């Protein structure tokens, strides 16, 4: 890693997840020298890798407009983004609009609010009853009522991570893994340098995109960032292509079919600090939920079981913008369960703010000093 004696980058991005890497591409395209620092063993190995890749909030009608605006931006841009990355790197992120089937359950009943949301945001939505469900997904257990959103897509987020990392390498944008930021040094309200596990690094601007760890990094700077880790566990079943045709959501749990026949089953919501240890209880729970949805899935073995830490934030609205107390310091964090779908919009917005260009979205709802009531962490 370059130290103070070398030419300093124009911008340092702390956290090389999907949002950090996408932002780096925007800044590089604008002519900036960009360096990414990643505390883990490689880019995107935390929440970006661990999530399900659904290109939609699970229950979007429950979120503020600010979340839905970022999600809509991502939904518009993912098809072209995935195609461009596949062409440039040879690694296909496997974006596919396989649709989302939302089942009515006692814990998460479907109501007029869901249909009103779909009308307002121009989402194709079809109300269904049991007779229709097996046409969309053979073998699904009847629930009485469902909503079918045929245009909702998914992306295979581990492949998205690999493709973005390969693109950064092609463009010679440095990513320093195993590099933890120990301190953000400030003098007279101006960013000075980053103290890291591999030395000190100066930069004109620093962007914190460190997911669940972002709050810790900013803790001593006079601006509390209400971001906390929320563990999510998932399992992967080894099936055959086409066995599960569409994404299925029932209550807090879902199925996501991959092109190669694998079926991702998620997920848990656990406030256990920074503990990423998978538990046998969660694997049993998730398999039980999958079998309850489609009994034939009980024939499949669990191929993989893992946990990740979501960056929980008040009402699920991320912080995107400058840190008011520190000139040159920016944040893009707190996306909770929706980091993948909000990533393209978040990266475009924070890049515009760093570059002092007209942003693609109104930045006010995401500002660190926003006036919204923050009564709880979603």
C-alpha positions as YAML, in Angstrom:
chain: A
units: angstrom
residues:
- id: 1
  name: UNK
  ca: [0.00, 0.00, 0.00]
- id: 2
  name: UNK
  ca: [1.20, 3.51, -0.74]
- id: 3
  name: UNK
  ca: [2.13, 5.65, 2.25]
- id: 4
  name: UNK
  ca: [2.35, 9.38, 2.79]
- id: 5
  name: UNK
  ca: [5.63, 9.62, 0.89]
- id: 6
  name: UNK
  ca: [3.99, 8.35, -2.31]
- id: 7
  name: UNK
  ca: [1.48, 10.16, -4.48]
- id: 8
  name: UNK
  ca: [-1.77, 10.12, -2.54]
- id: 9
  name: UNK
  ca: [-4.99, 8.95, -4.23]
- id: 10
  name: UNK
  ca: [-7.71, 11.48, -4.88]
- id: 11
  name: UNK
  ca: [-10.22, 9.28, -3.07]
- id: 12
  name: UNK
  ca: [-9.95, 6.33, -0.70]
- id: 13
  name: UNK
  ca: [-12.94, 4.04, -0.31]
- id: 14
  name: UNK
  ca: [-13.07, 2.12, 2.98]
- id: 15
  name: UNK
  ca: [-14.93, -1.10, 2.28]
- id: 16
  name: UNK
  ca: [-14.80, -3.01, -1.01]
- id: 17
  name: UNK
  ca: [-18.32, -4.38, -1.15]
- id: 18
  name: UNK
  ca: [-20.60, -3.97, -4.15]
- id: 19
  name: UNK
  ca: [-21.37, -0.34, -3.29]
- id: 20
  name: UNK
  ca: [-17.72, 0.53, -2.73]
- id: 21
  name: UNK
  ca: [-16.64, -1.11, -5.98]
- id: 22
  name: UNK
  ca: [-19.43, 0.49, -8.02]
- id: 23
  name: UNK
  ca: [-18.55, 3.89, -6.58]
- id: 24
  name: UNK
  ca: [-14.88, 3.32, -7.45]
- id: 25
  name: UNK
  ca: [-15.89, 2.72, -11.08]
- id: 26
  name: UNK
  ca: [-17.83, 6.00, -11.18]
- id: 27
  name: UNK
  ca: [-14.93, 7.97, -9.70]
- id: 28
  name: UNK
  ca: [-12.38, 6.31, -11.96]
- id: 29
  name: UNK
  ca: [-14.49, 7.15, -15.01]
- id: 30
  name: UNK
  ca: [-14.47, 10.78, -13.85]
- id: 31
  name: UNK
  ca: [-10.67, 10.76, -13.84]
- id: 32
  name: UNK
  ca: [-9.94, 10.35, -10.13]
- id: 33
  name: UNK
  ca: [-7.18, 8.15, -8.70]
- id: 34
  name: UNK
  ca: [-9.08, 5.76, -6.44]
- id: 35
  name: UNK
  ca: [-7.87, 3.23, -3.87]
- id: 36
  name: UNK
  ca: [-10.06, 0.77, -1.96]
- id: 37
  name: UNK
  ca: [-9.25, -0.62, 1.49]
- id: 38
  name: UNK
  ca: [-10.88, -3.86, 2.60]
- id: 39
  name: UNK
  ca: [-10.47, -5.33, 6.08]
- id: 40
  name: UNK
  ca: [-11.39, -8.81, 4.85]
- id: 41
  name: UNK
  ca: [-9.46, -11.29, 2.75]
- id: 42
  name: UNK
  ca: [-10.93, -10.02, -0.52]
- id: 43
  name: UNK
  ca: [-13.51, -7.71, -2.08]
- id: 44
  name: UNK
  ca: [-17.16, -8.21, -1.27]
- id: 45
  name: UNK
  ca: [-16.76, -11.04, 1.21]
- id: 46
  name: UNK
  ca: [-19.23, -9.67, 3.77]
- id: 47
  name: UNK
  ca: [-22.90, -8.71, 3.23]
- id: 48
  name: UNK
  ca: [-22.42, -8.32, -0.54]
- id: 49
  name: UNK
  ca: [-21.50, -11.99, -0.81]
- id: 50
  name: UNK
  ca: [-23.89, -13.33, 1.82]
- id: 51
  name: UNK
  ca: [-27.23, -11.94, 0.62]
- id: 52
  name: UNK
  ca: [-29.85, -13.44, -1.62]
- id: 53
  name: UNK
  ca: [-29.56, -11.10, -4.60]
- id: 54
  name: UNK
  ca: [-33.26, -10.25, -4.88]
- id: 55
  name: UNK
  ca: [-33.51, -7.03, -6.89]
- id: 56
  name: UNK
  ca: [-36.37, -5.68, -4.79]
- id: 57
  name: UNK
  ca: [-37.07, -4.93, -1.15]
- id: 58
  name: UNK
  ca: [-38.98, -7.86, 0.29]
- id: 59
  name: UNK
  ca: [-41.92, -5.75, 1.47]
- id: 60
  name: UNK
  ca: [-41.40, -2.46, -0.35]
- id: 61
  name: UNK
  ca: [-44.70, -0.89, 0.68]
- id: 62
  name: UNK
  ca: [-43.42, -0.77, 4.27]
- id: 63
  name: UNK
  ca: [-40.42, 1.36, 3.43]
- id: 64
  name: UNK
  ca: [-40.17, 5.14, 2.97]
- id: 65
  name: UNK
  ca: [-40.08, 6.56, -0.54]
- id: 66
  name: UNK
  ca: [-36.33, 7.13, -0.17]
- id: 67
  name: UNK
  ca: [-35.73, 3.36, -0.09]
- id: 68
  name: UNK
  ca: [-38.07, 2.73, -3.01]
- id: 69
  name: UNK
  ca: [-36.43, 5.44, -5.11]
- id: 70
  name: UNK
  ca: [-33.00, 3.83, -4.74]
- id: 71
  name: UNK
  ca: [-34.51, 0.40, -5.38]
- id: 72
  name: UNK
  ca: [-36.24, 1.59, -8.55]
- id: 73
  name: UNK
  ca: [-32.96, 3.05, -9.80]
- id: 74
  name: UNK
  ca: [-31.26, -0.31, -9.27]
- id: 75
  name: UNK
  ca: [-34.05, -2.20, -11.00]
- id: 76
  name: UNK
  ca: [-33.74, 0.04, -14.05]
- id: 77
  name: UNK
  ca: [-29.96, -0.20, -14.27]
- id: 78
  name: UNK
  ca: [-29.11, -3.80, -13.34]
- id: 79
  name: UNK
  ca: [-29.84, -5.42, -16.72]
- id: 80
  name: UNK
  ca: [-27.39, -3.15, -18.56]
- id: 81
  name: UNK
  ca: [-24.87, -3.19, -15.71]
- id: 82
  name: UNK
  ca: [-24.80, -7.00, -15.57]
- id: 83
  name: UNK
  ca: [-24.48, -7.27, -19.34]
- id: 84
  name: UNK
  ca: [-21.63, -4.75, -19.45]
- id: 85
  name: UNK
  ca: [-19.73, -6.51, -16.67]
- id: 86
  name: UNK
  ca: [-20.20, -9.90, -18.32]
- id: 87
  name: UNK
  ca: [-18.90, -8.57, -21.63]
- id: 88
  name: UNK
  ca: [-15.92, -6.80, -20.08]
- id: 89
  name: UNK
  ca: [-14.80, -9.52, -17.67]
- id: 90
  name: UNK
  ca: [-16.26, -12.79, -18.94]
- id: 91
  name: UNK
  ca: [-17.92, -13.29, -15.53]
- id: 92
  name: UNK
  ca: [-21.70, -13.22, -15.88]
- id: 93
  name: UNK
  ca: [-23.49, -11.90, -12.75]
- id: 94
  name: UNK
  ca: [-26.53, -13.87, -13.96]
- id: 95
  name: UNK
  ca: [-29.15, -11.17, -13.75]
- id: 96
  name: UNK
  ca: [-32.51, -12.71, -14.60]
- id: 97
  name: UNK
  ca: [-36.09, -11.40, -14.26]
- id: 98
  name: UNK
  ca: [-37.53, -14.65, -12.92]
- id: 99
  name: UNK
  ca: [-40.36, -12.97, -11.01]
- id: 100
  name: UNK
  ca: [-41.36, -12.92, -7.35]
- id: 101
  name: UNK
  ca: [-44.33, -14.86, -5.96]
- id: 102
  name: UNK
  ca: [-45.45, -13.40, -2.62]
- id: 103
  name: UNK
  ca: [-47.64, -15.71, -0.53]
- id: 104
  name: UNK
  ca: [-50.18, -14.55, 2.02]
- id: 105
  name: UNK
  ca: [-49.26, -15.68, 5.54]
- id: 106
  name: UNK
  ca: [-50.62, -14.89, 9.03]
- id: 107
  name: UNK
  ca: [-47.31, -13.26, 10.01]
- id: 108
  name: UNK
  ca: [-47.06, -11.17, 6.83]
- id: 109
  name: UNK
  ca: [-50.57, -10.78, 5.35]
- id: 110
  name: UNK
  ca: [-50.95, -9.25, 1.92]
- id: 111
  name: UNK
  ca: [-53.32, -6.31, 1.89]
- id: 112
  name: UNK
  ca: [-54.41, -3.31, -0.12]
- id: 113
  name: UNK
  ca: [-51.21, -1.48, 0.79]
- id: 114
  name: UNK
  ca: [-49.18, -3.94, -1.30]
- id: 115
  name: UNK
  ca: [-51.38, -3.54, -4.36]
- id: 116
  name: UNK
  ca: [-51.51, 0.25, -3.93]
- id: 117
  name: UNK
  ca: [-47.73, 0.34, -3.77]
- id: 118
  name: UNK
  ca: [-47.46, -1.65, -7.00]
- id: 119
  name: UNK
  ca: [-49.83, 0.74, -8.77]
- id: 120
  name: UNK
  ca: [-48.01, 3.81, -7.53]
- id: 121
  name: UNK
  ca: [-44.56, 2.54, -8.56]
- id: 122
  name: UNK
  ca: [-45.79, 1.04, -11.85]
- id: 123
  name: UNK
  ca: [-44.85, -2.51, -10.88]
- id: 124
  name: UNK
  ca: [-46.66, -5.22, -12.84]
- id: 125
  name: UNK
  ca: [-48.67, -7.10, -10.22]
- id: 126
  name: UNK
  ca: [-51.22, -9.90, -10.45]
- id: 127
  name: UNK
  ca: [-53.42, -11.06, -7.60]
- id: 128
  name: UNK
  ca: [-53.71, -14.84, -7.49]
- id: 129
  name: UNK
  ca: [-55.55, -17.62, -5.70]
- id: 130
  name: UNK
  ca: [-54.49, -21.21, -5.10]
- id: 131
  name: UNK
  ca: [-55.51, -22.47, -8.54]
- id: 132
  name: UNK
  ca: [-53.05, -20.05, -10.14]
- id: 133
  name: UNK
  ca: [-50.06, -20.79, -7.93]
- id: 134
  name: UNK
  ca: [-49.08, -24.15, -9.34]
- id: 135
  name: UNK
  ca: [-49.12, -22.67, -12.83]
- id: 136
  name: UNK
  ca: [-46.41, -20.24, -11.72]
- id: 137
  name: UNK
  ca: [-44.57, -22.69, -9.47]
- id: 138
  name: UNK
  ca: [-45.47, -26.40, -9.59]
- id: 139
  name: UNK
  ca: [-45.36, -28.06, -6.20]
- id: 140
  name: UNK
  ca: [-45.98, -24.91, -4.17]
- id: 141
  name: UNK
  ca: [-48.27, -25.38, -1.18]
- id: 142
  name: UNK
  ca: [-51.55, -23.42, -1.33]
- id: 143
  name: UNK
  ca: [-51.91, -20.40, 0.94]
- id: 144
  name: UNK
  ca: [-55.22, -18.91, -0.16]
- id: 145
  name: UNK
  ca: [-53.90, -15.77, -1.88]
- id: 146
  name: UNK
  ca: [-50.74, -14.46, -3.46]
- id: 147
  name: UNK
  ca: [-49.28, -11.61, -5.46]
- id: 148
  name: UNK
  ca: [-47.21, -12.31, -8.57]
- id: 149
  name: UNK
  ca: [-44.67, -9.72, -9.67]
- id: 150
  name: UNK
  ca: [-43.38, -11.24, -12.93]
- id: 151
  name: UNK
  ca: [-40.79, -8.57, -13.75]
- id: 152
  name: UNK
  ca: [-38.83, -8.61, -10.48]
- id: 153
  name: UNK
  ca: [-35.32, -9.89, -11.06]
- id: 154
  name: UNK
  ca: [-32.44, -11.40, -9.17]
- id: 155
  name: UNK
  ca: [-28.70, -11.27, -9.51]
- id: 156
  name: UNK
  ca: [-26.22, -13.87, -8.31]
- id: 157
  name: UNK
  ca: [-24.39, -11.62, -5.92]
- id: 158
  name: UNK
  ca: [-21.19, -13.72, -5.48]
- id: 159
  name: UNK
  ca: [-20.75, -13.59, -9.25]
- id: 160
  name: UNK
  ca: [-21.52, -9.86, -9.22]
- id: 161
  name: UNK
  ca: [-18.76, -9.42, -6.64]
- id: 162
  name: UNK
  ca: [-16.30, -11.43, -8.74]
- id: 163
  name: UNK
  ca: [-17.18, -9.52, -11.88]
- id: 164
  name: UNK
  ca: [-16.78, -6.12, -10.21]
- id: 165
  name: UNK
  ca: [-13.46, -7.16, -8.67]
- id: 166
  name: UNK
  ca: [-12.23, -8.35, -12.06]
- id: 167
  name: UNK
  ca: [-13.29, -5.05, -13.63]
- id: 168
  name: UNK
  ca: [-11.36, -3.06, -11.02]
- id: 169
  name: UNK
  ca: [-8.31, -5.19, -11.73]
- id: 170
  name: UNK
  ca: [-8.64, -4.59, -15.47]
- id: 171
  name: UNK
  ca: [-8.75, -0.85, -14.83]
- id: 172
  name: UNK
  ca: [-5.81, -1.07, -12.41]
- id: 173
  name: UNK
  ca: [-7.85, 0.35, -9.53]
- id: 174
  name: UNK
  ca: [-6.03, -0.92, -6.43]
- id: 175
  name: UNK
  ca: [-7.88, -2.92, -3.77]
- id: 176
  name: UNK
  ca: [-5.87, -3.54, -0.60]
- id: 177
  name: UNK
  ca: [-7.34, -6.53, 1.24]
- id: 178
  name: UNK
  ca: [-6.51, -7.43, 4.86]
- id: 179
  name: UNK
  ca: [-6.23, -3.70, 5.53]
- id: 180
  name: UNK
  ca: [-8.24, -2.49, 8.50]
- id: 181
  name: UNK
  ca: [-8.72, 1.22, 9.19]
- id: 182
  name: UNK
  ca: [-7.78, 1.93, 12.81]
- id: 183
  name: UNK
  ca: [-8.42, 5.66, 12.92]
- id: 184
  name: UNK
  ca: [-9.70, 8.52, 10.79]
- id: 185
  name: UNK
  ca: [-7.41, 11.43, 11.55]
- id: 186
  name: UNK
  ca: [-8.93, 14.89, 11.53]
- id: 187
  name: UNK
  ca: [-7.42, 18.31, 12.20]
- id: 188
  name: UNK
  ca: [-9.44, 21.53, 12.53]
- id: 189
  name: UNK
  ca: [-12.47, 19.88, 10.95]
- id: 190
  name: UNK
  ca: [-10.54, 18.66, 7.89]
- id: 191
  name: UNK
  ca: [-9.73, 15.08, 7.00]
- id: 192
  name: UNK
  ca: [-5.98, 14.43, 7.25]
- id: 193
  name: UNK
  ca: [-5.25, 10.72, 6.83]
- id: 194
  name: UNK
  ca: [-6.26, 7.15, 7.59]
- id: 195
  name: UNK
  ca: [-4.30, 5.07, 10.08]
- id: 196
  name: UNK
  ca: [-4.53, 1.46, 8.90]
- id: 197
  name: UNK
  ca: [-3.13, -1.91, 9.87]
- id: 198
  name: UNK
  ca: [-0.61, -1.47, 7.03]
- id: 199
  name: UNK
  ca: [0.43, 2.12, 7.58]
- id: 200
  name: UNK
  ca: [-0.87, 5.65, 7.13]
- id: 201
  name: UNK
  ca: [-2.59, 6.77, 3.96]
- id: 202
  name: UNK
  ca: [-3.49, 10.31, 2.94]
- id: 203
  name: UNK
  ca: [-6.23, 11.20, 0.48]
- id: 204
  name: UNK
  ca: [-8.12, 14.19, -0.74]
- id: 205
  name: UNK
  ca: [-11.42, 12.50, 0.08]
- id: 206
  name: UNK
  ca: [-12.44, 9.38, 2.01]
- id: 207
  name: UNK
  ca: [-15.67, 7.44, 1.58]
- id: 208
  name: UNK
  ca: [-16.76, 4.94, 4.23]
- id: 209
  name: UNK
  ca: [-18.73, 2.07, 2.69]
- id: 210
  name: UNK
  ca: [-17.91, -0.48, 5.38]
- id: 211
  name: UNK
  ca: [-21.36, -1.95, 5.91]
- id: 212
  name: UNK
  ca: [-22.08, -3.06, 9.47]
- id: 213
  name: UNK
  ca: [-18.68, -1.74, 10.59]
- id: 214
  name: UNK
  ca: [-19.32, 1.83, 9.40]
- id: 215
  name: UNK
  ca: [-20.72, 3.02, 12.71]
- id: 216
  name: UNK
  ca: [-17.60, 1.90, 14.55]
- id: 217
  name: UNK
  ca: [-15.34, 3.78, 12.13]
- id: 218
  name: UNK
  ca: [-17.17, 7.06, 12.68]
- id: 219
  name: UNK
  ca: [-17.81, 6.63, 16.40]
- id: 220
  name: UNK
  ca: [-15.17, 9.12, 17.53]
- id: 221
  name: UNK
  ca: [-15.96, 11.90, 15.07]
- id: 222
  name: UNK
  ca: [-18.90, 13.55, 16.78]
- id: 223
  name: UNK
  ca: [-21.54, 12.25, 14.39]
- id: 224
  name: UNK
  ca: [-23.22, 9.06, 15.65]
- id: 225
  name: UNK
  ca: [-24.04, 6.74, 12.78]
- id: 226
  name: UNK
  ca: [-26.93, 4.49, 13.75]
- id: 227
  name: UNK
  ca: [-25.74, 1.37, 11.95]
- id: 228
  name: UNK
  ca: [-25.59, -1.97, 13.73]
- id: 229
  name: UNK
  ca: [-24.93, -5.55, 12.63]
- id: 230
  name: UNK
  ca: [-27.91, -7.85, 12.10]
- id: 231
  name: UNK
  ca: [-26.94, -11.46, 11.40]
- id: 232
  name: UNK
  ca: [-28.66, -13.28, 8.57]
- id: 233
  name: UNK
  ca: [-28.21, -17.02, 8.01]
- id: 234
  name: UNK
  ca: [-28.95, -18.84, 4.75]
- id: 235
  name: UNK
  ca: [-28.70, -22.31, 3.30]
- id: 236
  name: UNK
  ca: [-28.14, -23.56, -0.25]
- id: 237
  name: UNK
  ca: [-29.85, -26.66, -1.62]
- id: 238
  name: UNK
  ca: [-28.51, -28.59, -4.61]
- id: 239
  name: UNK
  ca: [-31.39, -29.10, -7.06]
- id: 240
  name: UNK
  ca: [-31.97, -29.36, -10.77]
- id: 241
  name: UNK
  ca: [-32.43, -26.41, -13.15]
- id: 242
  name: UNK
  ca: [-36.09, -25.46, -13.47]
- id: 243
  name: UNK
  ca: [-37.26, -27.22, -10.34]
- id: 244
  name: UNK
  ca: [-37.91, -23.86, -8.71]
- id: 245
  name: UNK
  ca: [-38.84, -21.39, -11.45]
- id: 246
  name: UNK
  ca: [-39.41, -18.18, -9.55]
- id: 247
  name: UNK
  ca: [-38.47, -16.48, -6.32]
- id: 248
  name: UNK
  ca: [-40.96, -17.27, -3.58]
- id: 249
  name: UNK
  ca: [-41.54, -15.14, -0.48]
- id: 250
  name: UNK
  ca: [-43.61, -16.34, 2.46]
- id: 251
  name: UNK
  ca: [-43.45, -14.26, 5.62]
- id: 252
  name: UNK
  ca: [-39.84, -13.61, 6.56]
- id: 253
  name: UNK
  ca: [-38.44, -16.45, 4.43]
- id: 254
  name: UNK
  ca: [-37.82, -16.97, 0.73]
- id: 255
  name: UNK
  ca: [-36.54, -19.21, -2.03]
- id: 256
  name: UNK
  ca: [-34.23, -17.92, -4.76]
- id: 257
  name: UNK
  ca: [-33.50, -20.31, -7.67]
- id: 258
  name: UNK
  ca: [-30.16, -20.02, -9.42]
- id: 259
  name: UNK
  ca: [-29.62, -20.91, -13.05]
- id: 260
  name: UNK
  ca: [-27.65, -24.06, -12.25]
- id: 261
  name: UNK
  ca: [-30.46, -25.53, -10.12]
- id: 262
  name: UNK
  ca: [-29.17, -24.47, -6.73]
- id: 263
  name: UNK
  ca: [-31.84, -23.02, -4.44]
- id: 264
  name: UNK
  ca: [-31.01, -20.40, -1.87]
- id: 265
  name: UNK
  ca: [-33.19, -20.39, 1.26]
- id: 266
  name: UNK
  ca: [-33.20, -17.35, 3.55]
- id: 267
  name: UNK
  ca: [-33.07, -15.98, 6.06]
- id: 268
  name: UNK
  ca: [-32.82, -15.17, 9.77]
- id: 269
  name: UNK
  ca: [-32.73, -11.80, 11.53]
- id: 270
  name: UNK
  ca: [-30.56, -11.95, 14.63]
- id: 271
  name: UNK
  ca: [-29.09, -9.18, 16.76]
- id: 272
  name: UNK
  ca: [-26.00, -10.91, 18.11]
- id: 273
  name: UNK
  ca: [-23.36, -8.24, 17.54]
- id: 274
  name: UNK
  ca: [-20.54, -9.07, 15.14]
- id: 275
  name: UNK
  ca: [-20.92, -12.84, 15.54]
- id: 276
  name: UNK
  ca: [-21.10, -14.49, 12.07]
- id: 277
  name: UNK
  ca: [-21.19, -18.07, 13.35]
- id: 278
  name: UNK
  ca: [-23.82, -20.23, 11.58]
- id: 279
  name: UNK
  ca: [-26.00, -22.29, 13.91]
- id: 280
  name: UNK
  ca: [-27.55, -25.72, 13.50]
- id: 281
  name: UNK
  ca: [-30.87, -24.33, 14.77]
- id: 282
  name: UNK
  ca: [-31.02, -21.82, 11.92]
- id: 283
  name: UNK
  ca: [-30.23, -24.46, 9.29]
- id: 284
  name: UNK
  ca: [-33.04, -26.64, 10.64]
- id: 285
  name: UNK
  ca: [-35.43, -23.69, 10.67]
- id: 286
  name: UNK
  ca: [-34.63, -22.65, 7.11]
- id: 287
  name: UNK
  ca: [-34.89, -26.18, 5.73]
- id: 288
  name: UNK
  ca: [-38.24, -26.55, 7.49]
- id: 289
  name: UNK
  ca: [-39.51, -23.34, 5.92]
- id: 290
  name: UNK
  ca: [-38.41, -24.51, 2.47]
- id: 291
  name: UNK
  ca: [-40.12, -27.89, 2.85]
- id: 292
  name: UNK
  ca: [-43.30, -26.22, 4.12]
- id: 293
  name: UNK
  ca: [-43.38, -24.17, 0.91]
- id: 294
  name: UNK
  ca: [-42.47, -27.06, -1.40]
- id: 295
  name: UNK
  ca: [-42.45, -30.52, 0.23]
- id: 296
  name: UNK
  ca: [-40.34, -32.00, -2.58]
- id: 297
  name: UNK
  ca: [-37.40, -29.84, -1.46]
- id: 298
  name: UNK
  ca: [-37.06, -32.17, 1.51]
- id: 299
  name: UNK
  ca: [-35.32, -34.59, -0.88]
- id: 300
  name: UNK
  ca: [-32.42, -32.17, -1.38]
- id: 301
  name: UNK
  ca: [-29.28, -31.96, 0.68]
- id: 302
  name: UNK
  ca: [-27.94, -28.78, 2.22]
- id: 303
  name: UNK
  ca: [-24.84, -27.97, 0.17]
- id: 304
  name: UNK
  ca: [-23.78, -24.87, 2.08]
- id: 305
  name: UNK
  ca: [-24.79, -22.89, 5.17]
- id: 306
  name: UNK
  ca: [-23.44, -19.44, 6.01]
- id: 307
  name: UNK
  ca: [-24.12, -16.20, 7.85]
- id: 308
  name: UNK
  ca: [-23.53, -12.54, 7.06]
- id: 309
  name: UNK
  ca: [-23.94, -9.25, 8.86]
- id: 310
  name: UNK
  ca: [-26.43, -6.77, 7.46]
- id: 311
  name: UNK
  ca: [-25.90, -3.08, 8.24]
- id: 312
  name: UNK
  ca: [-29.13, -2.32, 10.09]
- id: 313
  name: UNK
  ca: [-30.25, 1.32, 10.12]
- id: 314
  name: UNK
  ca: [-33.25, 3.39, 11.27]
- id: 315
  name: UNK
  ca: [-36.29, 2.48, 9.15]
- id: 316
  name: UNK
  ca: [-33.92, 0.95, 6.58]
- id: 317
  name: UNK
  ca: [-32.86, 4.28, 5.03]
- id: 318
  name: UNK
  ca: [-29.10, 4.40, 4.34]
- id: 319
  name: UNK
  ca: [-26.81, 7.28, 5.17]
- id: 320
  name: UNK
  ca: [-25.42, 8.73, 1.95]
- id: 321
  name: UNK
  ca: [-23.50, 11.98, 1.93]
- id: 322
  name: UNK
  ca: [-20.81, 14.10, 3.56]
- id: 323
  name: UNK
  ca: [-20.03, 13.98, 7.28]
- id: 324
  name: UNK
  ca: [-20.97, 17.54, 8.27]
- id: 325
  name: UNK
  ca: [-18.26, 17.88, 10.92]
- id: 326
  name: UNK
  ca: [-15.36, 16.65, 8.76]
- id: 327
  name: UNK
  ca: [-14.52, 18.21, 5.41]
- id: 328
  name: UNK
  ca: [-13.52, 15.58, 2.89]
- id: 329
  name: UNK
  ca: [-15.21, 12.64, 4.64]
- id: 330
  name: UNK
  ca: [-18.25, 10.88, 3.15]
- id: 331
  name: UNK
  ca: [-20.43, 7.90, 4.09]
- id: 332
  name: UNK
  ca: [-22.57, 5.43, 2.18]
- id: 333
  name: UNK
  ca: [-23.82, 2.83, 4.66]
- id: 334
  name: UNK
  ca: [-26.83, 1.40, 6.46]
- id: 335
  name: UNK
  ca: [-28.66, -0.36, 3.61]
- id: 336
  name: UNK
  ca: [-29.86, -3.22, 5.86]
- id: 337
  name: UNK
  ca: [-31.50, -5.97, 3.75]
- id: 338
  name: UNK
  ca: [-31.56, -3.99, 0.53]
- id: 339
  name: UNK
  ca: [-27.92, -3.29, -0.25]
- id: 340
  name: UNK
  ca: [-27.89, -5.17, -3.55]
- id: 341
  name: UNK
  ca: [-31.00, -3.56, -5.04]
- id: 342
  name: UNK
  ca: [-30.01, -0.08, -3.80]
- id: 343
  name: UNK
  ca: [-26.33, -0.40, -4.78]
- id: 344
  name: UNK
  ca: [-26.43, 1.16, -8.28]
- id: 345
  name: UNK
  ca: [-28.42, 4.17, -7.09]
- id: 346
  name: UNK
  ca: [-26.39, 4.61, -3.92]
- id: 347
  name: UNK
  ca: [-23.10, 4.47, -5.81]
- id: 348
  name: UNK
  ca: [-24.30, 6.94, -8.44]
- id: 349
  name: UNK
  ca: [-25.57, 9.32, -5.74]
- id: 350
  name: UNK
  ca: [-22.49, 9.31, -3.52]
- id: 351
  name: UNK
  ca: [-20.15, 9.57, -6.52]
- id: 352
  name: UNK
  ca: [-22.04, 12.67, -7.72]
- id: 353
  name: UNK
  ca: [-21.74, 14.23, -4.27]
- id: 354
  name: UNK
  ca: [-17.98, 13.56, -4.11]
- id: 355
  name: UNK
  ca: [-17.56, 14.99, -7.60]
- id: 356
  name: UNK
  ca: [-19.84, 17.96, -6.85]
- id: 357
  name: UNK
  ca: [-22.06, 17.08, -9.77]
- id: 358
  name: UNK
  ca: [-25.84, 17.13, -10.08]
- id: 359
  name: UNK
  ca: [-27.02, 13.99, -8.25]
- id: 360
  name: UNK
  ca: [-29.40, 11.52, -9.92]
- id: 361
  name: UNK
  ca: [-31.64, 11.57, -6.81]
- id: 362
  name: UNK
  ca: [-32.46, 14.13, -4.16]
- id: 363
  name: UNK
  ca: [-29.77, 13.55, -1.50]
- id: 364
  name: UNK
  ca: [-31.72, 15.16, 1.37]
- id: 365
  name: UNK
  ca: [-33.51, 11.99, 2.64]
- id: 366
  name: UNK
  ca: [-30.15, 10.20, 3.05]
- id: 367
  name: UNK
  ca: [-28.16, 13.01, 4.68]
- id: 368
  name: UNK
  ca: [-26.41, 12.31, 7.97]
- id: 369
  name: UNK
  ca: [-28.16, 15.29, 9.53]
- id: 370
  name: UNK
  ca: [-31.57, 14.43, 8.08]
- id: 371
  name: UNK
  ca: [-34.54, 15.38, 10.22]
- id: 372
  name: UNK
  ca: [-36.52, 12.16, 9.85]
- id: 373
  name: UNK
  ca: [-37.69, 10.52, 13.05]
- id: 374
  name: UNK
  ca: [-35.34, 7.62, 13.81]
- id: 375
  name: UNK
  ca: [-37.29, 5.70, 16.39]
- id: 376
  name: UNK
  ca: [-35.84, 2.27, 15.78]
- id: 377
  name: UNK
  ca: [-33.33, 0.19, 13.86]
- id: 378
  name: UNK
  ca: [-35.14, -1.85, 11.22]
...
